[in-house]
């Protein structure tokens, strides 16, 4: 009888241990926060959940993430590097989302740059959120990823972020508001001249991009949809000065709608609208 009681107690202990283990895993999310946890006005949750990061969040935090913009302005269609750094001794994690402050709509697009290891990130929530894949303890723990700004005319964007350091402690919220800038001053002082996209609107299965390059430069030409998603990389190459022309087929990747053709040559940038019918 005594032996049966010991066996029964042992299995009861294992059952409780198993429950506690699964319960903790379900609410601590060491491999990434669930979508909608940034604390933005339209996100239902943050990581402030009982048994997880139950402490009241610190709002208005600073220095947890940044991006390489000037005067808190973004250039439509431009690619930015976002850097995250969380200090402290606990396990750390984050979630960031670029949103319209009023509607919560995704603004632009997120791009992973590292997908493995302590610095790895993953995109969740149908592309709207980016979060960690591990809960590192390094002090500080750092991550970086890319954000492609939305197309011209999109208006203000706010990057919302929630950051944690340890269980039931260290929940901080930071947001970075951005206004839409203009690339006009850049292109007029730059190396790109006589930039044309034709025919426009596109009625057939191809269109032409032409421009004059003032000096030898590394040139990147990309085409973006109205959400800021890059739908075609036309070229990335070192070009000699002179007249340049590219033919782009529309049979793949281009549903009818409005697009933006962007040329970057060194520090110069120029954008033209393109209508595909």
C-alpha atoms as an extended CHARMM CRD file, in Angstrom:
* protein
*
       277  EXT
         1         1  UNK       CA              0.0000000000        0.0000000000        0.0000000000  PROA      1               0.0000000000
         2         2  UNK       CA              2.8530000000        2.3320000000        0.8780000000  PROA      2               0.0000000000
         3         3  UNK       CA              4.5470000000        1.5990000000       -2.4560000000  PROA      3               0.0000000000
         4         4  UNK       CA              1.3350000000        2.3190000000       -4.3780000000  PROA      4               0.0000000000
         5         5  UNK       CA              1.0010000000        5.6460000000       -2.5790000000  PROA      5               0.0000000000
         6         6  UNK       CA              4.5650000000        6.6070000000       -3.5080000000  PROA      6               0.0000000000
         7         7  UNK       CA              3.9910000000        5.7080000000       -7.1680000000  PROA      7               0.0000000000
         8         8  UNK       CA              0.7300000000        7.6320000000       -7.2250000000  PROA      8               0.0000000000
         9         9  UNK       CA              2.3640000000       10.6920000000       -5.6510000000  PROA      9               0.0000000000
        10        10  UNK       CA              5.2380000000       10.5440000000       -8.1460000000  PROA      10              0.0000000000
        11        11  UNK       CA              2.9160000000       10.5160000000      -11.1470000000  PROA      11              0.0000000000
        12        12  UNK       CA              0.8430000000       13.3280000000       -9.6260000000  PROA      12              0.0000000000
        13        13  UNK       CA              4.0520000000       15.3780000000       -9.3030000000  PROA      13              0.0000000000
        14        14  UNK       CA              4.9420000000       14.6850000000      -12.9300000000  PROA      14              0.0000000000
        15        15  UNK       CA              1.4650000000       15.7340000000      -14.0390000000  PROA      15              0.0000000000
        16        16  UNK       CA              1.6880000000       19.0220000000      -12.1230000000  PROA      16              0.0000000000
        17        17  UNK       CA              5.1960000000       19.6450000000      -13.4500000000  PROA      17              0.0000000000
        18        18  UNK       CA              4.0430000000       18.9980000000      -16.9980000000  PROA      18              0.0000000000
        19        19  UNK       CA              1.0670000000       21.3400000000      -16.5800000000  PROA      19              0.0000000000
        20        20  UNK       CA              3.2230000000       24.1130000000      -15.1330000000  PROA      20              0.0000000000
        21        21  UNK       CA              5.7610000000       23.7180000000      -17.9200000000  PROA      21              0.0000000000
        22        22  UNK       CA              3.1780000000       23.9380000000      -20.6980000000  PROA      22              0.0000000000
        23        23  UNK       CA              1.3090000000       26.7280000000      -18.9130000000  PROA      23              0.0000000000
        24        24  UNK       CA              4.4580000000       28.8370000000      -18.6730000000  PROA      24              0.0000000000
        25        25  UNK       CA              5.3850000000       28.2230000000      -22.2900000000  PROA      25              0.0000000000
        26        26  UNK       CA              1.9250000000       29.2550000000      -23.3740000000  PROA      26              0.0000000000
        27        27  UNK       CA              2.0720000000       32.6250000000      -21.6660000000  PROA      27              0.0000000000
        28        28  UNK       CA              5.7360000000       33.6860000000      -21.8280000000  PROA      28              0.0000000000
        29        29  UNK       CA              6.2840000000       33.3940000000      -25.5970000000  PROA      29              0.0000000000
        30        30  UNK       CA             10.0840000000       32.9520000000      -25.5200000000  PROA      30              0.0000000000
        31        31  UNK       CA             10.1100000000       32.4100000000      -29.2830000000  PROA      31              0.0000000000
        32        32  UNK       CA              8.2080000000       35.5550000000      -30.2490000000  PROA      32              0.0000000000
        33        33  UNK       CA              5.2630000000       37.6680000000      -29.1140000000  PROA      33              0.0000000000
        34        34  UNK       CA              1.8290000000       37.0050000000      -30.6580000000  PROA      34              0.0000000000
        35        35  UNK       CA              0.5470000000       39.5380000000      -33.1720000000  PROA      35              0.0000000000
        36        36  UNK       CA             -1.1400000000       42.6400000000      -31.7980000000  PROA      36              0.0000000000
        37        37  UNK       CA              1.0410000000       43.1370000000      -28.7080000000  PROA      37              0.0000000000
        38        38  UNK       CA              2.6450000000       46.5280000000      -29.3660000000  PROA      38              0.0000000000
        39        39  UNK       CA              0.3720000000       48.6620000000      -27.2060000000  PROA      39              0.0000000000
        40        40  UNK       CA             -0.6890000000       50.8100000000      -30.1830000000  PROA      40              0.0000000000
        41        41  UNK       CA             -4.1340000000       52.4960000000      -29.9650000000  PROA      41              0.0000000000
        42        42  UNK       CA             -5.6950000000       49.7530000000      -32.0960000000  PROA      42              0.0000000000
        43        43  UNK       CA             -3.8280000000       46.7110000000      -30.7700000000  PROA      43              0.0000000000
        44        44  UNK       CA             -5.9320000000       44.8750000000      -28.1950000000  PROA      44              0.0000000000
        45        45  UNK       CA             -3.0200000000       43.5760000000      -26.1030000000  PROA      45              0.0000000000
        46        46  UNK       CA              0.5120000000       44.2520000000      -24.9870000000  PROA      46              0.0000000000
        47        47  UNK       CA              2.8050000000       41.7260000000      -23.3140000000  PROA      47              0.0000000000
        48        48  UNK       CA              1.2050000000       42.8580000000      -20.0200000000  PROA      48              0.0000000000
        49        49  UNK       CA             -0.5480000000       39.5780000000      -19.1960000000  PROA      49              0.0000000000
        50        50  UNK       CA             -0.9550000000       37.8750000000      -15.8360000000  PROA      50              0.0000000000
        51        51  UNK       CA              1.8490000000       35.3850000000      -15.2280000000  PROA      51              0.0000000000
        52        52  UNK       CA              3.8030000000       36.7260000000      -18.1690000000  PROA      52              0.0000000000
        53        53  UNK       CA              4.7950000000       40.3980000000      -17.9670000000  PROA      53              0.0000000000
        54        54  UNK       CA              2.1260000000       41.4350000000      -15.5070000000  PROA      54              0.0000000000
        55        55  UNK       CA              3.7960000000       44.5910000000      -14.2590000000  PROA      55              0.0000000000
        56        56  UNK       CA              2.2840000000       47.8670000000      -15.4320000000  PROA      56              0.0000000000
        57        57  UNK       CA              4.0190000000       48.9640000000      -18.6430000000  PROA      57              0.0000000000
        58        58  UNK       CA              6.2480000000       52.0200000000      -18.6900000000  PROA      58              0.0000000000
        59        59  UNK       CA              4.8690000000       54.2520000000      -21.4350000000  PROA      59              0.0000000000
        60        60  UNK       CA              6.8390000000       56.9200000000      -23.2280000000  PROA      60              0.0000000000
        61        61  UNK       CA             10.1050000000       55.0080000000      -22.9760000000  PROA      61              0.0000000000
        62        62  UNK       CA             13.0380000000       56.1250000000      -25.1490000000  PROA      62              0.0000000000
        63        63  UNK       CA             16.2350000000       54.6380000000      -26.5130000000  PROA      63              0.0000000000
        64        64  UNK       CA             14.8800000000       51.1320000000      -27.0920000000  PROA      64              0.0000000000
        65        65  UNK       CA             14.7400000000       51.3570000000      -30.8810000000  PROA      65              0.0000000000
        66        66  UNK       CA             15.6390000000       53.8080000000      -33.6170000000  PROA      66              0.0000000000
        67        67  UNK       CA             15.8530000000       54.1000000000      -37.3900000000  PROA      67              0.0000000000
        68        68  UNK       CA             18.0750000000       56.0750000000      -39.7290000000  PROA      68              0.0000000000
        69        69  UNK       CA             15.7110000000       58.8960000000      -40.6430000000  PROA      69              0.0000000000
        70        70  UNK       CA             16.3510000000       62.6420000000      -40.6820000000  PROA      70              0.0000000000
        71        71  UNK       CA             14.1040000000       64.9760000000      -38.6640000000  PROA      71              0.0000000000
        72        72  UNK       CA             11.6560000000       62.1050000000      -38.0790000000  PROA      72              0.0000000000
        73        73  UNK       CA             10.6830000000       62.1130000000      -41.7490000000  PROA      73              0.0000000000
        74        74  UNK       CA             10.5400000000       59.2130000000      -44.1830000000  PROA      74              0.0000000000
        75        75  UNK       CA             11.0660000000       59.2980000000      -47.9260000000  PROA      75              0.0000000000
        76        76  UNK       CA              8.3220000000       57.2770000000      -49.6910000000  PROA      76              0.0000000000
        77        77  UNK       CA              9.5580000000       53.8640000000      -50.8280000000  PROA      77              0.0000000000
        78        78  UNK       CA             12.9270000000       54.2110000000      -49.1230000000  PROA      78              0.0000000000
        79        79  UNK       CA             14.4300000000       51.3160000000      -47.1390000000  PROA      79              0.0000000000
        80        80  UNK       CA             15.4010000000       52.0440000000      -43.5130000000  PROA      80              0.0000000000
        81        81  UNK       CA             17.3500000000       50.0270000000      -40.9430000000  PROA      81              0.0000000000
        82        82  UNK       CA             15.6120000000       49.7010000000      -37.5660000000  PROA      82              0.0000000000
        83        83  UNK       CA             17.8480000000       48.9270000000      -34.5780000000  PROA      83              0.0000000000
        84        84  UNK       CA             16.6120000000       47.5090000000      -31.2490000000  PROA      84              0.0000000000
        85        85  UNK       CA             18.6120000000       47.4220000000      -28.0090000000  PROA      85              0.0000000000
        86        86  UNK       CA             17.2550000000       46.2120000000      -24.6510000000  PROA      86              0.0000000000
        87        87  UNK       CA             19.3420000000       46.3380000000      -21.4780000000  PROA      87              0.0000000000
        88        88  UNK       CA             19.0530000000       44.4220000000      -18.2010000000  PROA      88              0.0000000000
        89        89  UNK       CA             19.7780000000       40.9310000000      -16.9270000000  PROA      89              0.0000000000
        90        90  UNK       CA             16.5330000000       39.0710000000      -17.7230000000  PROA      90              0.0000000000
        91        91  UNK       CA             15.3490000000       37.3660000000      -20.8670000000  PROA      91              0.0000000000
        92        92  UNK       CA             14.4330000000       39.9410000000      -23.4600000000  PROA      92              0.0000000000
        93        93  UNK       CA             12.0440000000       40.3030000000      -26.3660000000  PROA      93              0.0000000000
        94        94  UNK       CA             10.1540000000       42.8560000000      -28.4310000000  PROA      94              0.0000000000
        95        95  UNK       CA              7.4580000000       43.4980000000      -30.9860000000  PROA      95              0.0000000000
        96        96  UNK       CA              7.2970000000       46.4690000000      -33.4050000000  PROA      96              0.0000000000
        97        97  UNK       CA              4.6850000000       47.4800000000      -35.9580000000  PROA      97              0.0000000000
        98        98  UNK       CA              4.5160000000       50.4730000000      -38.3830000000  PROA      98              0.0000000000
        99        99  UNK       CA              0.9110000000       51.6600000000      -38.3380000000  PROA      99              0.0000000000
       100       100  UNK       CA             -1.5020000000       54.4190000000      -39.2030000000  PROA      100             0.0000000000
       101       101  UNK       CA             -2.1900000000       55.8830000000      -35.7450000000  PROA      101             0.0000000000
       102       102  UNK       CA             -5.9330000000       56.2660000000      -36.3930000000  PROA      102             0.0000000000
       103       103  UNK       CA             -6.8300000000       53.0730000000      -38.2510000000  PROA      103             0.0000000000
       104       104  UNK       CA             -4.0600000000       50.6960000000      -37.2070000000  PROA      104             0.0000000000
       105       105  UNK       CA             -3.4090000000       49.8010000000      -40.8480000000  PROA      105             0.0000000000
       106       106  UNK       CA              0.0300000000       48.4740000000      -41.7520000000  PROA      106             0.0000000000
       107       107  UNK       CA              2.1860000000       51.1970000000      -43.3010000000  PROA      107             0.0000000000
       108       108  UNK       CA              5.0010000000       50.0970000000      -45.6040000000  PROA      108             0.0000000000
       109       109  UNK       CA              6.5470000000       46.6570000000      -45.1960000000  PROA      109             0.0000000000
       110       110  UNK       CA              8.8560000000       44.8410000000      -42.7830000000  PROA      110             0.0000000000
       111       111  UNK       CA             11.8870000000       42.8000000000      -43.8680000000  PROA      111             0.0000000000
       112       112  UNK       CA             13.8990000000       40.3200000000      -41.7710000000  PROA      112             0.0000000000
       113       113  UNK       CA             17.6690000000       40.6990000000      -42.0300000000  PROA      113             0.0000000000
       114       114  UNK       CA             18.5840000000       37.8990000000      -39.5770000000  PROA      114             0.0000000000
       115       115  UNK       CA             16.3530000000       34.8750000000      -39.0520000000  PROA      115             0.0000000000
       116       116  UNK       CA             18.4850000000       32.6590000000      -36.7910000000  PROA      116             0.0000000000
       117       117  UNK       CA             20.2010000000       32.9260000000      -33.4330000000  PROA      117             0.0000000000
       118       118  UNK       CA             19.7620000000       35.3730000000      -30.5690000000  PROA      118             0.0000000000
       119       119  UNK       CA             19.5540000000       38.3210000000      -33.0000000000  PROA      119             0.0000000000
       120       120  UNK       CA             17.0040000000       36.6350000000      -35.2760000000  PROA      120             0.0000000000
       121       121  UNK       CA             13.5780000000       38.0910000000      -36.0170000000  PROA      121             0.0000000000
       122       122  UNK       CA             10.3300000000       36.8480000000      -37.5160000000  PROA      122             0.0000000000
       123       123  UNK       CA              7.3450000000       38.5750000000      -39.1130000000  PROA      123             0.0000000000
       124       124  UNK       CA              3.8750000000       37.6910000000      -37.7830000000  PROA      124             0.0000000000
       125       125  UNK       CA              0.3050000000       38.8680000000      -38.1820000000  PROA      125             0.0000000000
       126       126  UNK       CA              0.1960000000       38.8140000000      -41.9990000000  PROA      126             0.0000000000
       127       127  UNK       CA              3.2950000000       40.9820000000      -42.2640000000  PROA      127             0.0000000000
       128       128  UNK       CA              2.1640000000       43.6410000000      -39.7770000000  PROA      128             0.0000000000
       129       129  UNK       CA              4.4520000000       42.8270000000      -36.8300000000  PROA      129             0.0000000000
       130       130  UNK       CA              8.0650000000       41.8430000000      -36.2870000000  PROA      130             0.0000000000
       131       131  UNK       CA              9.2980000000       40.1080000000      -33.1330000000  PROA      131             0.0000000000
       132       132  UNK       CA             12.1960000000       38.1000000000      -31.6570000000  PROA      132             0.0000000000
       133       133  UNK       CA             12.6990000000       34.3510000000      -32.1660000000  PROA      133             0.0000000000
       134       134  UNK       CA             14.5690000000       33.7460000000      -28.9110000000  PROA      134             0.0000000000
       135       135  UNK       CA             14.5900000000       35.2850000000      -25.4370000000  PROA      135             0.0000000000
       136       136  UNK       CA             18.2900000000       36.1630000000      -25.0540000000  PROA      136             0.0000000000
       137       137  UNK       CA             19.8520000000       37.2130000000      -21.7350000000  PROA      137             0.0000000000
       138       138  UNK       CA             22.8060000000       39.1960000000      -23.1210000000  PROA      138             0.0000000000
       139       139  UNK       CA             23.0750000000       42.7210000000      -21.7450000000  PROA      139             0.0000000000
       140       140  UNK       CA             22.2490000000       44.4840000000      -23.9390000000  PROA      140             0.0000000000
       141       141  UNK       CA             20.3990000000       42.2460000000      -26.3930000000  PROA      141             0.0000000000
       142       142  UNK       CA             20.2170000000       43.7040000000      -29.8930000000  PROA      142             0.0000000000
       143       143  UNK       CA             18.3220000000       43.1210000000      -33.1300000000  PROA      143             0.0000000000
       144       144  UNK       CA             18.0090000000       44.8940000000      -36.4780000000  PROA      144             0.0000000000
       145       145  UNK       CA             15.6460000000       44.6320000000      -39.4280000000  PROA      145             0.0000000000
       146       146  UNK       CA             14.4800000000       46.7420000000      -42.3710000000  PROA      146             0.0000000000
       147       147  UNK       CA             11.3820000000       48.8180000000      -42.9150000000  PROA      147             0.0000000000
       148       148  UNK       CA             10.3870000000       49.9450000000      -46.4110000000  PROA      148             0.0000000000
       149       149  UNK       CA              8.4430000000       53.1970000000      -46.1750000000  PROA      149             0.0000000000
       150       150  UNK       CA              5.0300000000       53.3780000000      -47.8630000000  PROA      150             0.0000000000
       151       151  UNK       CA              4.3520000000       55.0750000000      -51.1740000000  PROA      151             0.0000000000
       152       152  UNK       CA              3.9920000000       58.8180000000      -51.6670000000  PROA      152             0.0000000000
       153       153  UNK       CA              0.7600000000       60.2650000000      -50.3300000000  PROA      153             0.0000000000
       154       154  UNK       CA              0.4580000000       57.7540000000      -47.4610000000  PROA      154             0.0000000000
       155       155  UNK       CA              0.8040000000       60.4120000000      -44.7660000000  PROA      155             0.0000000000
       156       156  UNK       CA              2.0720000000       60.0560000000      -41.1710000000  PROA      156             0.0000000000
       157       157  UNK       CA              3.3420000000       56.7130000000      -39.8660000000  PROA      157             0.0000000000
       158       158  UNK       CA              3.9580000000       55.6510000000      -36.2710000000  PROA      158             0.0000000000
       159       159  UNK       CA              6.2360000000       52.7660000000      -35.3550000000  PROA      159             0.0000000000
       160       160  UNK       CA              4.8760000000       51.2110000000      -32.1500000000  PROA      160             0.0000000000
       161       161  UNK       CA              7.0540000000       48.9610000000      -29.9960000000  PROA      161             0.0000000000
       162       162  UNK       CA              6.7420000000       46.8650000000      -26.8140000000  PROA      162             0.0000000000
       163       163  UNK       CA              9.9240000000       45.6570000000      -25.0800000000  PROA      163             0.0000000000
       164       164  UNK       CA             10.3970000000       43.2550000000      -22.1800000000  PROA      164             0.0000000000
       165       165  UNK       CA             13.2310000000       42.3600000000      -19.8360000000  PROA      165             0.0000000000
       166       166  UNK       CA             12.4260000000       39.4840000000      -17.5100000000  PROA      166             0.0000000000
       167       167  UNK       CA              9.1900000000       37.9610000000      -16.3160000000  PROA      167             0.0000000000
       168       168  UNK       CA              6.6550000000       40.2220000000      -14.5940000000  PROA      168             0.0000000000
       169       169  UNK       CA              9.0830000000       43.1330000000      -14.8680000000  PROA      169             0.0000000000
       170       170  UNK       CA             10.5670000000       45.4890000000      -17.3780000000  PROA      170             0.0000000000
       171       171  UNK       CA              7.7030000000       46.0310000000      -19.8440000000  PROA      171             0.0000000000
       172       172  UNK       CA              8.3300000000       49.2870000000      -21.7130000000  PROA      172             0.0000000000
       173       173  UNK       CA              6.4650000000       50.9360000000      -24.5870000000  PROA      173             0.0000000000
       174       174  UNK       CA              8.0300000000       53.3260000000      -27.1020000000  PROA      174             0.0000000000
       175       175  UNK       CA              6.6470000000       54.7980000000      -30.2890000000  PROA      175             0.0000000000
       176       176  UNK       CA              8.3030000000       56.8220000000      -33.0480000000  PROA      176             0.0000000000
       177       177  UNK       CA              6.0370000000       59.1320000000      -35.1080000000  PROA      177             0.0000000000
       178       178  UNK       CA              7.1690000000       59.9360000000      -38.6480000000  PROA      178             0.0000000000
       179       179  UNK       CA              5.8960000000       62.4480000000      -41.1500000000  PROA      179             0.0000000000
       180       180  UNK       CA              6.0710000000       61.9680000000      -44.8950000000  PROA      180             0.0000000000
       181       181  UNK       CA              8.9680000000       63.8040000000      -46.4720000000  PROA      181             0.0000000000
       182       182  UNK       CA              9.6610000000       64.6820000000      -50.0760000000  PROA      182             0.0000000000
       183       183  UNK       CA             12.4660000000       63.4950000000      -52.3150000000  PROA      183             0.0000000000
       184       184  UNK       CA             12.1780000000       66.5930000000      -54.5340000000  PROA      184             0.0000000000
       185       185  UNK       CA             15.1160000000       68.4420000000      -53.0000000000  PROA      185             0.0000000000
       186       186  UNK       CA             17.2260000000       65.3070000000      -53.1530000000  PROA      186             0.0000000000
       187       187  UNK       CA             16.5910000000       64.5820000000      -56.8070000000  PROA      187             0.0000000000
       188       188  UNK       CA             17.0850000000       68.1940000000      -57.9210000000  PROA      188             0.0000000000
       189       189  UNK       CA             20.5420000000       68.3400000000      -56.3390000000  PROA      189             0.0000000000
       190       190  UNK       CA             21.4510000000       64.8220000000      -57.3630000000  PROA      190             0.0000000000
       191       191  UNK       CA             22.8780000000       62.9260000000      -60.2740000000  PROA      191             0.0000000000
       192       192  UNK       CA             19.6170000000       61.8480000000      -61.9610000000  PROA      192             0.0000000000
       193       193  UNK       CA             18.2750000000       63.8570000000      -64.8940000000  PROA      193             0.0000000000
       194       194  UNK       CA             15.5350000000       63.4440000000      -67.5180000000  PROA      194             0.0000000000
       195       195  UNK       CA             13.8360000000       60.6180000000      -65.6260000000  PROA      195             0.0000000000
       196       196  UNK       CA             10.9090000000       59.2250000000      -67.6650000000  PROA      196             0.0000000000
       197       197  UNK       CA              8.5480000000       56.2510000000      -67.3560000000  PROA      197             0.0000000000
       198       198  UNK       CA              6.6280000000       55.5020000000      -70.5760000000  PROA      198             0.0000000000
       199       199  UNK       CA              4.0990000000       54.6700000000      -71.8290000000  PROA      199             0.0000000000
       200       200  UNK       CA              2.2010000000       55.8170000000      -68.7710000000  PROA      200             0.0000000000
       201       201  UNK       CA             -0.4880000000       54.5280000000      -68.2530000000  PROA      201             0.0000000000
       202       202  UNK       CA              0.7610000000       51.1140000000      -69.3590000000  PROA      202             0.0000000000
       203       203  UNK       CA             -1.7040000000       49.4850000000      -71.7240000000  PROA      203             0.0000000000
       204       204  UNK       CA              0.4840000000       46.7010000000      -73.1290000000  PROA      204             0.0000000000
       205       205  UNK       CA              2.8130000000       44.1580000000      -71.5590000000  PROA      205             0.0000000000
       206       206  UNK       CA              5.8800000000       46.3470000000      -71.0260000000  PROA      206             0.0000000000
       207       207  UNK       CA              7.0670000000       49.8640000000      -70.2550000000  PROA      207             0.0000000000
       208       208  UNK       CA             10.3690000000       51.7610000000      -70.4090000000  PROA      208             0.0000000000
       209       209  UNK       CA             12.4200000000       53.5350000000      -67.7490000000  PROA      209             0.0000000000
       210       210  UNK       CA             14.9310000000       56.0710000000      -68.9930000000  PROA      210             0.0000000000
       211       211  UNK       CA             17.1630000000       58.6490000000      -67.3080000000  PROA      211             0.0000000000
       212       212  UNK       CA             20.4830000000       60.4300000000      -67.6920000000  PROA      212             0.0000000000
       213       213  UNK       CA             23.1850000000       59.7100000000      -65.0950000000  PROA      213             0.0000000000
       214       214  UNK       CA             25.5190000000       62.6330000000      -64.4310000000  PROA      214             0.0000000000
       215       215  UNK       CA             28.4220000000       60.5920000000      -63.0570000000  PROA      215             0.0000000000
       216       216  UNK       CA             29.5330000000       57.0180000000      -62.3760000000  PROA      216             0.0000000000
       217       217  UNK       CA             27.3400000000       55.6920000000      -59.5390000000  PROA      217             0.0000000000
       218       218  UNK       CA             25.9260000000       52.5520000000      -57.9720000000  PROA      218             0.0000000000
       219       219  UNK       CA             22.2980000000       52.5540000000      -59.1620000000  PROA      219             0.0000000000
       220       220  UNK       CA             19.3140000000       50.7220000000      -57.7430000000  PROA      220             0.0000000000
       221       221  UNK       CA             15.9120000000       50.7810000000      -59.4570000000  PROA      221             0.0000000000
       222       222  UNK       CA             12.8690000000       49.3860000000      -57.6570000000  PROA      222             0.0000000000
       223       223  UNK       CA              9.1150000000       49.3670000000      -58.2590000000  PROA      223             0.0000000000
       224       224  UNK       CA              6.7080000000       49.5920000000      -55.3080000000  PROA      224             0.0000000000
       225       225  UNK       CA              2.9700000000       49.2010000000      -54.8970000000  PROA      225             0.0000000000
       226       226  UNK       CA              0.8210000000       51.6940000000      -52.9670000000  PROA      226             0.0000000000
       227       227  UNK       CA              1.5450000000       49.9160000000      -49.6290000000  PROA      227             0.0000000000
       228       228  UNK       CA              5.2740000000       50.4250000000      -50.1130000000  PROA      228             0.0000000000
       229       229  UNK       CA              5.9500000000       46.7460000000      -50.9240000000  PROA      229             0.0000000000
       230       230  UNK       CA              8.7160000000       46.2320000000      -53.4470000000  PROA      230             0.0000000000
       231       231  UNK       CA              7.2160000000       44.2330000000      -56.3170000000  PROA      231             0.0000000000
       232       232  UNK       CA             10.1680000000       44.3000000000      -58.7140000000  PROA      232             0.0000000000
       233       233  UNK       CA             13.8950000000       44.9240000000      -58.4670000000  PROA      233             0.0000000000
       234       234  UNK       CA             14.8410000000       46.2290000000      -61.9110000000  PROA      234             0.0000000000
       235       235  UNK       CA             18.5660000000       46.5560000000      -61.3360000000  PROA      235             0.0000000000
       236       236  UNK       CA             21.3780000000       46.9400000000      -58.8140000000  PROA      236             0.0000000000
       237       237  UNK       CA             24.6400000000       47.7610000000      -60.5640000000  PROA      237             0.0000000000
       238       238  UNK       CA             27.4710000000       50.2040000000      -61.0410000000  PROA      238             0.0000000000
       239       239  UNK       CA             26.6670000000       52.4180000000      -64.0500000000  PROA      239             0.0000000000
       240       240  UNK       CA             28.7520000000       54.7280000000      -66.1750000000  PROA      240             0.0000000000
       241       241  UNK       CA             27.5430000000       58.2930000000      -66.8370000000  PROA      241             0.0000000000
       242       242  UNK       CA             25.2040000000       58.8890000000      -69.7610000000  PROA      242             0.0000000000
       243       243  UNK       CA             21.7460000000       57.9400000000      -70.9570000000  PROA      243             0.0000000000
       244       244  UNK       CA             20.2490000000       54.7600000000      -69.4390000000  PROA      244             0.0000000000
       245       245  UNK       CA             17.1600000000       52.7910000000      -70.4620000000  PROA      245             0.0000000000
       246       246  UNK       CA             15.4300000000       49.6510000000      -69.1720000000  PROA      246             0.0000000000
       247       247  UNK       CA             12.4510000000       47.6920000000      -70.4660000000  PROA      247             0.0000000000
       248       248  UNK       CA             10.1890000000       46.1540000000      -67.8040000000  PROA      248             0.0000000000
       249       249  UNK       CA              7.5860000000       43.4920000000      -68.5640000000  PROA      249             0.0000000000
       250       250  UNK       CA              4.2660000000       43.7330000000      -66.7320000000  PROA      250             0.0000000000
       251       251  UNK       CA              2.9530000000       40.2430000000      -67.3670000000  PROA      251             0.0000000000
       252       252  UNK       CA              4.2330000000       39.0830000000      -63.9600000000  PROA      252             0.0000000000
       253       253  UNK       CA              3.9270000000       40.9140000000      -60.6090000000  PROA      253             0.0000000000
       254       254  UNK       CA              1.8550000000       43.8200000000      -61.9190000000  PROA      254             0.0000000000
       255       255  UNK       CA             -1.8700000000       43.7000000000      -61.3320000000  PROA      255             0.0000000000
       256       256  UNK       CA             -3.7690000000       46.7670000000      -62.5810000000  PROA      256             0.0000000000
       257       257  UNK       CA             -3.2180000000       49.6920000000      -60.2390000000  PROA      257             0.0000000000
       258       258  UNK       CA             -0.8940000000       52.4880000000      -59.1370000000  PROA      258             0.0000000000
       259       259  UNK       CA              2.8510000000       51.8800000000      -58.6490000000  PROA      259             0.0000000000
       260       260  UNK       CA              5.9550000000       53.9550000000      -57.9370000000  PROA      260             0.0000000000
       261       261  UNK       CA              9.2330000000       53.6560000000      -59.8360000000  PROA      261             0.0000000000
       262       262  UNK       CA             12.1980000000       54.7250000000      -57.7030000000  PROA      262             0.0000000000
       263       263  UNK       CA             15.7990000000       55.3020000000      -58.7880000000  PROA      263             0.0000000000
       264       264  UNK       CA             18.6240000000       55.6340000000      -56.2700000000  PROA      264             0.0000000000
       265       265  UNK       CA             22.0480000000       56.7400000000      -57.5130000000  PROA      265             0.0000000000
       266       266  UNK       CA             24.4820000000       57.3070000000      -54.6830000000  PROA      266             0.0000000000
       267       267  UNK       CA             22.7310000000       59.8150000000      -52.4170000000  PROA      267             0.0000000000
       268       268  UNK       CA             20.3290000000       60.9260000000      -55.1560000000  PROA      268             0.0000000000
       269       269  UNK       CA             16.8090000000       59.5950000000      -55.3330000000  PROA      269             0.0000000000
       270       270  UNK       CA             13.9100000000       60.1620000000      -57.7170000000  PROA      270             0.0000000000
       271       271  UNK       CA             10.4020000000       58.6920000000      -57.8560000000  PROA      271             0.0000000000
       272       272  UNK       CA              7.7310000000       58.6420000000      -60.5750000000  PROA      272             0.0000000000
       273       273  UNK       CA              4.1560000000       57.3250000000      -60.4710000000  PROA      273             0.0000000000
       274       274  UNK       CA              3.1990000000       54.4970000000      -62.8350000000  PROA      274             0.0000000000
       275       275  UNK       CA             -0.3480000000       53.4470000000      -63.6890000000  PROA      275             0.0000000000
       276       276  UNK       CA             -0.8980000000       49.8950000000      -64.9700000000  PROA      276             0.0000000000
       277       277  UNK       CA             -4.2460000000       49.1660000000      -66.6300000000  PROA      277             0.0000000000
